[in-house]
Amino acid sequence: MTTVRLPLFPLNSVLFPGLVLPLNIFEERYRAMMRALLKTPEDEPRRFAVVAIRDGHEVAPSAPGMPDPTALPERGPAAGFGSDPAKAFHGVGCVADAATIRERPDGTFEVLATGTTRVRLRSVDASGPYLTAELEELPEEPGDEAGALAEGVLRAFRQYQKRLAGARERSLTTGGDLPDEPSVVSYLVAAAMMHDIPTKQRLLQAPDTASRLRDELKLLRSETAVIRSLPSLPASDLTRGPTSLN
């Protein structure tokens, strides 16, 4: 078992390998994390782990009314996550590699990172200025018939996209824009589908690529059938999530 200790960044979203994560950093605990990452030697990746929040607040209450009018201000690396932060997070996350960390004049940061490797959360340490975690790296096993499943998922995903875009050709991603490597397909589709955090978390922690693709195929067929009765919606950006205001 290979383990690594990295800074921990909890979010109200699920990060998948290969997907781009923009962050707007303003809380002091995450500013401290970015300052530490900026000290990483240039030939080494600036890595931190992203986990989805199960029970807690992405932004800690800093004053009455922010974000809960009845909440008392909290301080420290575990603010908003209770006395045992590990219980507030889902057990599987993703390592992020920060390609860009830009400090603004007011001390906040603009960050652009990319998911790389799935990890299992083993323990959380709140003794420093920001959370860190001991993490077990999870290999991505192909499973049975991953190639054939990926082809089926891509066909179903194109239909799903077409329904979301209201069949407007200018909004559709062409076949040439989509990958064909099964694990990449599985992560891209998982990130692009309009589902809640528990569903996306289930896809992230699937035991292998084939299992994830089978789950996605069922979801896509079900969602496409539902969308047929809904008004036209804009197609989503497949590789980039919304900027998280942290």
Short mmCIF file of the C-alpha atoms (twelve columns), coordinates in Angstrom:
data_MODEL
# 
_entry.id   MODEL 
# 
loop_
_atom_site.group_PDB 
_atom_site.id 
_atom_site.type_symbol 
_atom_site.label_atom_id 
_atom_site.label_alt_id 
_atom_site.label_comp_id 
_atom_site.label_asym_id 
_atom_site.label_seq_id 
_atom_site.Cartn_x 
_atom_site.Cartn_y 
_atom_site.Cartn_z 
_atom_site.pdbx_PDB_model_num 
ATOM 1   C CA . MET A 1   0.000   0.000  0.000   1 
ATOM 2   C CA . THR A 2   1.462   3.317  -1.145  1 
ATOM 3   C CA . THR A 3   0.531   6.298  1.015   1 
ATOM 4   C CA . VAL A 4   1.310   9.988  0.727   1 
ATOM 5   C CA . ARG A 5   0.606   13.023 2.914   1 
ATOM 6   C CA . LEU A 6   -0.773  16.068 1.108   1 
ATOM 7   C CA . PRO A 7   -2.652  19.287 1.860   1 
ATOM 8   C CA . LEU A 8   -6.394  18.600 1.902   1 
ATOM 9   C CA . PHE A 9   -8.940  20.815 0.144   1 
ATOM 10  C CA . PRO A 10  -12.593 19.885 0.865   1 
ATOM 11  C CA . LEU A 11  -15.165 21.041 -1.706  1 
ATOM 12  C CA . ASN A 12  -18.880 20.766 -2.369  1 
ATOM 13  C CA . SER A 13  -18.050 18.976 -5.611  1 
ATOM 14  C CA . VAL A 14  -16.295 15.845 -6.869  1 
ATOM 15  C CA . LEU A 15  -13.032 16.127 -8.814  1 
ATOM 16  C CA . PHE A 16  -12.167 13.422 -11.354 1 
ATOM 17  C CA . PRO A 17  -8.763  12.602 -12.853 1 
ATOM 18  C CA . GLY A 18  -8.128  14.615 -16.012 1 
ATOM 19  C CA . LEU A 19  -10.661 17.328 -15.177 1 
ATOM 20  C CA . VAL A 20  -9.756  20.989 -14.707 1 
ATOM 21  C CA . LEU A 21  -10.518 22.696 -11.383 1 
ATOM 22  C CA . PRO A 22  -10.508 26.528 -11.125 1 
ATOM 23  C CA . LEU A 23  -10.416 27.897 -7.581  1 
ATOM 24  C CA . ASN A 24  -10.886 31.352 -6.092  1 
ATOM 25  C CA . ILE A 25  -9.026  31.257 -2.759  1 
ATOM 26  C CA . PHE A 26  -9.930  33.763 -0.047  1 
ATOM 27  C CA . GLU A 27  -10.062 31.878 3.289   1 
ATOM 28  C CA . GLU A 28  -6.871  32.184 5.326   1 
ATOM 29  C CA . ARG A 29  -6.415  28.414 5.744   1 
ATOM 30  C CA . TYR A 30  -6.386  27.934 1.973   1 
ATOM 31  C CA . ARG A 31  -4.242  31.016 1.405   1 
ATOM 32  C CA . ALA A 32  -1.685  29.412 3.728   1 
ATOM 33  C CA . MET A 33  -1.930  26.220 1.693   1 
ATOM 34  C CA . MET A 34  -1.251  28.075 -1.555  1 
ATOM 35  C CA . ARG A 35  1.682   29.968 -0.038  1 
ATOM 36  C CA . ALA A 36  3.166   26.627 0.981   1 
ATOM 37  C CA . LEU A 37  2.595   25.152 -2.480  1 
ATOM 38  C CA . LEU A 38  4.351   28.123 -4.065  1 
ATOM 39  C CA . LYS A 39  7.491   27.076 -2.183  1 
ATOM 40  C CA . THR A 40  7.500   23.721 -4.000  1 
ATOM 41  C CA . PRO A 41  10.620  23.346 -6.196  1 
ATOM 42  C CA . GLU A 42  9.895   24.172 -9.825  1 
ATOM 43  C CA . ASP A 43  10.669  20.636 -11.003 1 
ATOM 44  C CA . GLU A 44  8.106   19.102 -8.617  1 
ATOM 45  C CA . PRO A 45  4.296   19.131 -8.939  1 
ATOM 46  C CA . ARG A 46  2.269   21.358 -6.620  1 
ATOM 47  C CA . ARG A 47  -0.083  18.714 -5.351  1 
ATOM 48  C CA . PHE A 48  -3.024  18.773 -2.975  1 
ATOM 49  C CA . ALA A 49  -5.956  16.434 -2.467  1 
ATOM 50  C CA . VAL A 50  -9.586  17.306 -3.121  1 
ATOM 51  C CA . VAL A 51  -12.360 15.503 -1.243  1 
ATOM 52  C CA . ALA A 52  -16.099 16.050 -1.452  1 
ATOM 53  C CA . ILE A 53  -17.803 17.238 1.712   1 
ATOM 54  C CA . ARG A 54  -20.310 14.806 3.192   1 
ATOM 55  C CA . ASP A 55  -21.351 16.884 6.201   1 
ATOM 56  C CA . GLY A 56  -20.095 20.427 6.699   1 
ATOM 57  C CA . HIS A 57  -19.585 23.802 5.022   1 
ATOM 58  C CA . GLU A 58  -17.165 24.553 2.208   1 
ATOM 59  C CA . VAL A 59  -16.816 28.108 3.504   1 
ATOM 60  C CA . ALA A 60  -16.527 28.420 7.278   1 
ATOM 61  C CA . PRO A 61  -18.743 30.998 9.025   1 
ATOM 62  C CA . SER A 62  -16.600 34.113 9.403   1 
ATOM 63  C CA . ALA A 63  -19.255 36.507 10.735  1 
ATOM 64  C CA . PRO A 64  -22.966 36.396 11.544  1 
ATOM 65  C CA . GLY A 65  -24.837 36.010 8.284   1 
ATOM 66  C CA . MET A 66  -21.911 34.449 6.394   1 
ATOM 67  C CA . PRO A 67  -23.244 32.046 5.235   1 
ATOM 68  C CA . ASP A 68  -25.716 31.197 8.037   1 
ATOM 69  C CA . PRO A 69  -27.265 34.154 9.930   1 
ATOM 70  C CA . THR A 70  -27.359 32.087 13.140  1 
ATOM 71  C CA . ALA A 71  -23.849 30.617 12.878  1 
ATOM 72  C CA . LEU A 72  -21.048 31.737 15.154  1 
ATOM 73  C CA . PRO A 73  -17.692 32.603 13.590  1 
ATOM 74  C CA . GLU A 74  -15.230 29.710 13.351  1 
ATOM 75  C CA . ARG A 75  -11.475 29.725 12.957  1 
ATOM 76  C CA . GLY A 76  -8.800  27.182 12.211  1 
ATOM 77  C CA . PRO A 77  -8.092  24.557 9.556   1 
ATOM 78  C CA . ALA A 78  -11.085 22.369 10.483  1 
ATOM 79  C CA . ALA A 79  -13.650 25.187 10.771  1 
ATOM 80  C CA . GLY A 80  -17.033 24.049 9.501   1 
ATOM 81  C CA . PHE A 81  -16.187 20.339 9.647   1 
ATOM 82  C CA . GLY A 82  -16.849 19.429 13.283  1 
ATOM 83  C CA . SER A 83  -14.579 17.912 15.917  1 
ATOM 84  C CA . ASP A 84  -13.578 14.957 13.714  1 
ATOM 85  C CA . PRO A 85  -13.035 16.348 10.198  1 
ATOM 86  C CA . ALA A 86  -12.433 12.929 8.625   1 
ATOM 87  C CA . LYS A 87  -16.081 12.033 9.246   1 
ATOM 88  C CA . ALA A 88  -17.210 15.130 7.357   1 
ATOM 89  C CA . PHE A 89  -15.609 14.001 4.075   1 
ATOM 90  C CA . HIS A 90  -16.232 11.245 1.578   1 
ATOM 91  C CA . GLY A 91  -13.616 8.515  1.790   1 
ATOM 92  C CA . VAL A 92  -12.269 8.699  -1.781  1 
ATOM 93  C CA . GLY A 93  -10.918 11.850 -3.402  1 
ATOM 94  C CA . CYS A 94  -8.586  12.971 -6.151  1 
ATOM 95  C CA . VAL A 95  -5.111  14.484 -6.183  1 
ATOM 96  C CA . ALA A 96  -4.950  17.854 -7.951  1 
ATOM 97  C CA . ASP A 97  -1.861  19.285 -9.647  1 
ATOM 98  C CA . ALA A 98  -1.881  23.102 -9.557  1 
ATOM 99  C CA . ALA A 99  -0.512  24.363 -12.858 1 
ATOM 100 C CA . THR A 100 -1.234  27.998 -11.986 1 
ATOM 101 C CA . ILE A 101 -1.225  29.710 -8.585  1 
ATOM 102 C CA . ARG A 102 -1.533  33.477 -8.902  1 
ATOM 103 C CA . GLU A 103 -1.607  35.733 -5.855  1 
ATOM 104 C CA . ARG A 104 -3.676  38.897 -6.168  1 
ATOM 105 C CA . PRO A 105 -2.706  42.210 -4.543  1 
ATOM 106 C CA . ASP A 106 -5.276  41.647 -1.767  1 
ATOM 107 C CA . GLY A 107 -3.686  38.325 -0.781  1 
ATOM 108 C CA . THR A 108 -6.329  36.091 -2.353  1 
ATOM 109 C CA . PHE A 109 -5.367  33.523 -4.985  1 
ATOM 110 C CA . GLU A 110 -6.509  32.419 -8.389  1 
ATOM 111 C CA . VAL A 111 -5.696  28.743 -8.946  1 
ATOM 112 C CA . LEU A 112 -6.048  26.388 -11.883 1 
ATOM 113 C CA . ALA A 113 -5.485  22.709 -11.124 1 
ATOM 114 C CA . THR A 114 -6.083  19.362 -12.834 1 
ATOM 115 C CA . GLY A 115 -7.174  16.097 -11.249 1 
ATOM 116 C CA . THR A 116 -4.589  13.326 -11.558 1 
ATOM 117 C CA . THR A 117 -4.990  10.257 -9.320  1 
ATOM 118 C CA . ARG A 118 -7.717  8.815  -7.114  1 
ATOM 119 C CA . VAL A 119 -6.859  8.430  -3.430  1 
ATOM 120 C CA . ARG A 120 -8.480  6.942  -0.349  1 
ATOM 121 C CA . LEU A 121 -8.589  9.092  2.774   1 
ATOM 122 C CA . ARG A 122 -6.798  7.344  5.672   1 
ATOM 123 C CA . SER A 123 -6.502  10.122 8.264   1 
ATOM 124 C CA . VAL A 124 -6.825  13.887 8.611   1 
ATOM 125 C CA . ASP A 125 -4.467  16.163 10.547  1 
ATOM 126 C CA . ALA A 126 -5.790  19.541 11.729  1 
ATOM 127 C CA . SER A 127 -2.733  20.570 13.765  1 
ATOM 128 C CA . GLY A 128 -1.280  22.981 11.195  1 
ATOM 129 C CA . PRO A 129 -2.519  26.114 9.440   1 
ATOM 130 C CA . TYR A 130 -4.497  23.980 6.945   1 
ATOM 131 C CA . LEU A 131 -5.731  20.404 6.812   1 
ATOM 132 C CA . THR A 132 -3.428  17.647 5.631   1 
ATOM 133 C CA . ALA A 133 -4.263  14.000 5.056   1 
ATOM 134 C CA . GLU A 134 -2.618  10.628 4.787   1 
ATOM 135 C CA . LEU A 135 -3.814  9.171  1.494   1 
ATOM 136 C CA . GLU A 136 -3.626  5.798  -0.190  1 
ATOM 137 C CA . GLU A 137 -3.210  5.960  -3.951  1 
ATOM 138 C CA . LEU A 138 -5.837  3.897  -5.778  1 
ATOM 139 C CA . PRO A 139 -4.899  2.147  -9.025  1 
ATOM 140 C CA . GLU A 140 -7.339  2.316  -11.922 1 
ATOM 141 C CA . GLU A 141 -8.065  -1.262 -13.006 1 
ATOM 142 C CA . PRO A 142 -9.749  -1.718 -16.401 1 
ATOM 143 C CA . GLY A 143 -12.198 -4.477 -15.439 1 
ATOM 144 C CA . ASP A 144 -13.980 -6.705 -17.953 1 
ATOM 145 C CA . GLU A 145 -14.992 -5.432 -21.402 1 
ATOM 146 C CA . ALA A 146 -14.032 -1.836 -20.660 1 
ATOM 147 C CA . GLY A 147 -13.378 -1.065 -24.340 1 
ATOM 148 C CA . ALA A 148 -16.791 -2.198 -25.552 1 
ATOM 149 C CA . LEU A 149 -18.499 -0.457 -22.641 1 
ATOM 150 C CA . ALA A 150 -16.695 2.787  -23.428 1 
ATOM 151 C CA . GLU A 151 -18.023 2.686  -26.993 1 
ATOM 152 C CA . GLY A 152 -21.561 2.200  -25.695 1 
ATOM 153 C CA . VAL A 153 -21.168 5.004  -23.157 1 
ATOM 154 C CA . LEU A 154 -19.899 7.403  -25.839 1 
ATOM 155 C CA . ARG A 155 -22.906 6.653  -28.054 1 
ATOM 156 C CA . ALA A 156 -25.282 7.152  -25.133 1 
ATOM 157 C CA . PHE A 157 -23.432 10.291 -24.047 1 
ATOM 158 C CA . ARG A 158 -23.792 11.869 -27.496 1 
ATOM 159 C CA . GLN A 159 -27.536 11.307 -27.287 1 
ATOM 160 C CA . TYR A 160 -27.530 12.785 -23.791 1 
ATOM 161 C CA . GLN A 161 -25.631 15.848 -25.030 1 
ATOM 162 C CA . LYS A 162 -27.986 16.240 -27.958 1 
ATOM 163 C CA . ARG A 163 -30.972 16.258 -25.632 1 
ATOM 164 C CA . LEU A 164 -29.330 18.765 -23.291 1 
ATOM 165 C CA . ALA A 165 -28.436 21.039 -26.202 1 
ATOM 166 C CA . GLY A 166 -31.902 20.821 -27.708 1 
ATOM 167 C CA . ALA A 167 -30.361 19.215 -30.825 1 
ATOM 168 C CA . ARG A 168 -28.693 22.515 -31.768 1 
ATOM 169 C CA . GLU A 169 -25.711 21.444 -33.822 1 
ATOM 170 C CA . ARG A 170 -23.564 24.435 -32.848 1 
ATOM 171 C CA . SER A 171 -23.771 23.359 -29.179 1 
ATOM 172 C CA . LEU A 172 -22.718 19.761 -29.669 1 
ATOM 173 C CA . THR A 173 -19.316 18.278 -29.113 1 
ATOM 174 C CA . THR A 174 -18.225 16.360 -32.206 1 
ATOM 175 C CA . GLY A 175 -16.985 12.798 -32.103 1 
ATOM 176 C CA . GLY A 176 -13.448 14.018 -32.734 1 
ATOM 177 C CA . ASP A 177 -13.535 15.932 -29.453 1 
ATOM 178 C CA . LEU A 178 -14.253 12.869 -27.342 1 
ATOM 179 C CA . PRO A 179 -11.561 10.425 -26.160 1 
ATOM 180 C CA . ASP A 180 -11.631 6.690  -26.723 1 
ATOM 181 C CA . GLU A 181 -9.464  5.438  -23.832 1 
ATOM 182 C CA . PRO A 182 -11.961 3.729  -21.479 1 
ATOM 183 C CA . SER A 183 -10.797 5.236  -18.177 1 
ATOM 184 C CA . VAL A 184 -10.663 8.735  -19.682 1 
ATOM 185 C CA . VAL A 185 -14.141 8.265  -21.129 1 
ATOM 186 C CA . SER A 186 -15.442 7.111  -17.753 1 
ATOM 187 C CA . TYR A 187 -14.098 10.150 -15.899 1 
ATOM 188 C CA . LEU A 188 -15.113 12.677 -18.552 1 
ATOM 189 C CA . VAL A 189 -18.682 11.398 -18.694 1 
ATOM 190 C CA . ALA A 190 -18.926 11.175 -14.897 1 
ATOM 191 C CA . ALA A 191 -17.909 14.820 -14.585 1 
ATOM 192 C CA . ALA A 192 -20.159 16.045 -17.406 1 
ATOM 193 C CA . MET A 193 -23.415 14.415 -16.349 1 
ATOM 194 C CA . MET A 194 -25.826 16.517 -14.314 1 
ATOM 195 C CA . HIS A 195 -25.948 14.529 -11.084 1 
ATOM 196 C CA . ASP A 196 -25.708 15.185 -7.356  1 
ATOM 197 C CA . ILE A 197 -22.575 14.695 -5.275  1 
ATOM 198 C CA . PRO A 198 -23.490 11.211 -3.926  1 
ATOM 199 C CA . THR A 199 -23.950 9.898  -7.485  1 
ATOM 200 C CA . LYS A 200 -20.716 11.442 -8.729  1 
ATOM 201 C CA . GLN A 201 -18.917 10.164 -5.637  1 
ATOM 202 C CA . ARG A 202 -20.169 6.662  -6.369  1 
ATOM 203 C CA . LEU A 203 -18.739 6.915  -9.875  1 
ATOM 204 C CA . LEU A 204 -15.396 8.218  -8.598  1 
ATOM 205 C CA . GLN A 205 -14.933 5.329  -6.193  1 
ATOM 206 C CA . ALA A 206 -16.081 2.567  -8.564  1 
ATOM 207 C CA . PRO A 207 -13.822 -0.494 -8.196  1 
ATOM 208 C CA . ASP A 208 -12.717 -0.413 -11.847 1 
ATOM 209 C CA . THR A 209 -13.292 1.365  -15.148 1 
ATOM 210 C CA . ALA A 210 -15.773 -1.194 -16.452 1 
ATOM 211 C CA . SER A 211 -17.950 -0.907 -13.337 1 
ATOM 212 C CA . ARG A 212 -17.998 2.874  -13.679 1 
ATOM 213 C CA . LEU A 213 -18.923 2.654  -17.362 1 
ATOM 214 C CA . ARG A 214 -21.758 0.198  -16.662 1 
ATOM 215 C CA . ASP A 215 -23.177 2.542  -14.054 1 
ATOM 216 C CA . GLU A 216 -22.858 5.493  -16.428 1 
ATOM 217 C CA . LEU A 217 -24.608 3.633  -19.235 1 
ATOM 218 C CA . LYS A 218 -27.634 3.020  -17.009 1 
ATOM 219 C CA . LEU A 219 -27.629 6.636  -15.822 1 
ATOM 220 C CA . LEU A 220 -27.301 8.044  -19.331 1 
ATOM 221 C CA . ARG A 221 -30.153 5.968  -20.721 1 
ATOM 222 C CA . SER A 222 -32.377 6.911  -17.806 1 
ATOM 223 C CA . GLU A 223 -31.493 10.608 -17.914 1 
ATOM 224 C CA . THR A 224 -31.866 10.845 -21.691 1 
ATOM 225 C CA . ALA A 225 -35.382 9.446  -21.425 1 
ATOM 226 C CA . VAL A 226 -36.248 12.028 -18.764 1 
ATOM 227 C CA . ILE A 227 -34.699 14.962 -20.642 1 
ATOM 228 C CA . ARG A 228 -36.892 14.282 -23.689 1 
ATOM 229 C CA . SER A 229 -39.771 15.851 -21.802 1 
ATOM 230 C CA . LEU A 230 -37.809 18.900 -20.563 1 
ATOM 231 C CA . PRO A 231 -37.147 22.270 -22.283 1 
ATOM 232 C CA . SER A 232 -33.877 22.758 -24.167 1 
ATOM 233 C CA . LEU A 233 -30.842 23.334 -21.948 1 
ATOM 234 C CA . PRO A 234 -27.337 24.599 -22.824 1 
ATOM 235 C CA . ALA A 235 -24.628 21.990 -23.257 1 
ATOM 236 C CA . SER A 236 -22.135 21.825 -20.399 1 
ATOM 237 C CA . ASP A 237 -18.391 22.398 -20.585 1 
ATOM 238 C CA . LEU A 238 -17.086 18.862 -20.318 1 
ATOM 239 C CA . THR A 239 -13.639 19.308 -18.881 1 
ATOM 240 C CA . ARG A 240 -13.926 22.352 -16.655 1 
ATOM 241 C CA . GLY A 241 -15.949 22.692 -13.490 1 
ATOM 242 C CA . PRO A 242 -17.363 25.928 -12.117 1 
ATOM 243 C CA . THR A 243 -14.991 28.112 -10.138 1 
ATOM 244 C CA . SER A 244 -15.240 27.229 -6.455  1 
ATOM 245 C CA . LEU A 245 -15.447 30.238 -4.150  1 
ATOM 246 C CA . ASN A 246 -13.264 29.088 -1.298  1 
# 
